[in-house]
């Protein structure tokens, strides 16, 4: 069997890891083994972070909708329930944007939700 030295492939693989680790502190940006561990750890956090971002934004939207609903004399769950009863299918992202940027439109939605509950 022929001998394989892996010169360029090995160098390219290591270079890729060290490029990803640039900016890390001390050894983690310079030595391959430490850099590899740090990069793998960072990629693991990046993967879970992409999932957490979705949760955090939904939570933020709910807080904003709840605060705006309180200003219109309703709780968050009454507001959402009223919208569903009224047949208004708006997602929380749009509702939160309305709550922040267009208070009059949100107040109109709150009136429709109150009417549907009554």
CORJO-V729953 format. One record per residue. N is the residue number from 1. SS is DSSP state (H for helix, E for strand, - for the rest). PSI is psi in degrees with one decimal (* if undefined). NEAR is the number of other ideal C-beta (glycine too) atoms within 12 Angstrom. Layout:
n->N ss->SS psi->PSI near->NEAR
n->N ss->SS psi->PSI near->NEAR
This chain:
n->1 ss->- psi->136.5 near->3
n->2 ss->- psi->152.6 near->4
n->3 ss->- psi->136.4 near->6
n->4 ss->- psi->124.2 near->9
n->5 ss->- psi->-18.5 near->9
n->6 ss->- psi->33.8 near->11
n->7 ss->H psi->-62.8 near->11
n->8 ss->H psi->-35.0 near->11
n->9 ss->H psi->-44.9 near->12
n->10 ss->H psi->-42.8 near->14
n->11 ss->H psi->-41.7 near->14
n->12 ss->H psi->-41.2 near->13
n->13 ss->H psi->-45.3 near->18
n->14 ss->H psi->-38.8 near->22
n->15 ss->H psi->-38.7 near->16
n->16 ss->H psi->-44.2 near->17
n->17 ss->H psi->-45.5 near->28
n->18 ss->H psi->-31.4 near->25
n->19 ss->H psi->-41.3 near->16
n->20 ss->H psi->-28.3 near->23
n->21 ss->- psi->1.2 near->29
n->22 ss->- psi->134.9 near->17
n->23 ss->- psi->-13.0 near->15
n->24 ss->- psi->163.0 near->22
n->25 ss->- psi->132.5 near->12
n->26 ss->H psi->-121.6 near->12
n->27 ss->H psi->-34.1 near->16
n->28 ss->H psi->-18.2 near->24
n->29 ss->H psi->-4.7 near->21
n->30 ss->- psi->-39.9 near->19
n->31 ss->- psi->134.7 near->17
n->32 ss->H psi->-48.1 near->23
n->33 ss->H psi->-45.9 near->16
n->34 ss->H psi->-40.1 near->20
n->35 ss->H psi->-40.6 near->29
n->36 ss->H psi->-44.1 near->24
n->37 ss->H psi->-43.9 near->18
n->38 ss->H psi->-40.1 near->27
n->39 ss->H psi->-43.7 near->27
n->40 ss->H psi->-40.7 near->18
n->41 ss->H psi->-42.9 near->18
n->42 ss->H psi->-40.0 near->22
n->43 ss->H psi->-34.6 near->17
n->44 ss->H psi->-44.0 near->14
n->45 ss->H psi->-35.4 near->15
n->46 ss->H psi->-39.4 near->15
n->47 ss->H psi->-49.8 near->13
n->48 ss->H psi->-30.9 near->14
n->49 ss->H psi->-34.9 near->14
n->50 ss->H psi->-31.9 near->14
n->51 ss->H psi->-41.1 near->14
n->52 ss->H psi->-33.3 near->14
n->53 ss->H psi->-39.3 near->15
n->54 ss->H psi->-42.8 near->15
n->55 ss->H psi->-43.8 near->14
n->56 ss->H psi->-38.3 near->14
n->57 ss->H psi->-41.5 near->19
n->58 ss->H psi->-41.9 near->19
n->59 ss->H psi->-42.6 near->17
n->60 ss->H psi->-43.6 near->21
n->61 ss->H psi->-41.5 near->27
n->62 ss->H psi->-40.8 near->25
n->63 ss->H psi->-43.9 near->20
n->64 ss->H psi->-42.5 near->28
n->65 ss->H psi->-42.0 near->37
n->66 ss->H psi->-41.5 near->26
n->67 ss->H psi->-42.3 near->22
n->68 ss->H psi->-35.5 near->34
n->69 ss->H psi->-38.9 near->34
n->70 ss->H psi->-39.4 near->19
n->71 ss->H psi->-25.1 near->20
n->72 ss->- psi->14.8 near->28
n->73 ss->- psi->26.5 near->16
n->74 ss->- psi->159.0 near->30
n->75 ss->- psi->168.1 near->22
n->76 ss->H psi->-48.3 near->28
n->77 ss->H psi->-32.5 near->17
n->78 ss->H psi->-41.6 near->23
n->79 ss->H psi->-48.8 near->40
n->80 ss->H psi->-42.4 near->28
n->81 ss->H psi->-41.9 near->18
n->82 ss->H psi->-39.8 near->28
n->83 ss->H psi->-40.9 near->33
n->84 ss->H psi->-40.3 near->17
n->85 ss->H psi->-34.9 near->18
n->86 ss->H psi->-9.4 near->22
n->87 ss->- psi->20.5 near->12
n->88 ss->- psi->109.2 near->25
n->89 ss->- psi->78.9 near->13
n->90 ss->- psi->136.5 near->26
n->91 ss->- psi->168.1 near->17
n->92 ss->H psi->-29.6 near->27
n->93 ss->H psi->-45.9 near->18
n->94 ss->H psi->-42.5 near->21
n->95 ss->H psi->-42.2 near->34
n->96 ss->H psi->-37.7 near->29
n->97 ss->H psi->-41.6 near->21
n->98 ss->H psi->-40.7 near->29
n->99 ss->H psi->-37.5 near->33
n->100 ss->H psi->-44.1 near->20
n->101 ss->H psi->-29.5 near->14
n->102 ss->- psi->84.3 near->16
n->103 ss->H psi->-32.3 near->19
n->104 ss->H psi->-43.2 near->15
n->105 ss->H psi->-38.8 near->21
n->106 ss->H psi->-39.9 near->33
n->107 ss->H psi->-37.4 near->21
n->108 ss->H psi->-42.9 near->20
n->109 ss->H psi->-40.0 near->32
n->110 ss->H psi->-39.0 near->35
n->111 ss->H psi->-41.9 near->23
n->112 ss->H psi->-38.9 near->24
n->113 ss->H psi->-41.2 near->34
n->114 ss->H psi->-42.7 near->23
n->115 ss->H psi->-37.9 near->17
n->116 ss->H psi->-31.4 near->21
n->117 ss->H psi->-30.1 near->21
n->118 ss->- psi->* near->12
